[in-house]
Amino acid sequence: MLDSLQLTANHSVATPADWTHGEDVIVVPAISTEDAIQKFPKGVKVVKPYLRYTPQPNL
């Protein structure tokens, strides 16, 4: 839980309820897809315009 809170506070991402350390995280909807692609160089997977995943940014 502490990892999830630190990610959320420091990287503009959210974690799913069943998230474990090392899994993909959700890009918050406040960031546009274009900005997310620039902010997360490991890649952004767009499922829906409001649901985008990226690899955990601090690994």
PEDA-V869300 format. One record per backbone hydrogen bond with DSSP energy under -1.0 kcal/mol. CO is the residue of the C=O (numbers start at 0). NH is the residue of the N-H. If there is no record, write none. Layout:
# PEDA-V869300
co:CO nh:NH
co:CO nh:NH
This chain:
# PEDA-V869300
co:0 nh:4
co:1 nh:5
co:2 nh:6
co:3 nh:7
co:4 nh:8
co:5 nh:9
co:6 nh:10
co:11 nh:27
co:13 nh:25
co:15 nh:18
co:19 nh:22
co:24 nh:53
co:25 nh:13
co:27 nh:30
co:31 nh:35
co:32 nh:36
co:33 nh:37
co:34 nh:38
co:35 nh:39
co:39 nh:42
co:44 nh:52
co:47 nh:50
co:50 nh:46
co:50 nh:47
co:51 nh:26
co:52 nh:44
co:53 nh:24
co:55 nh:58
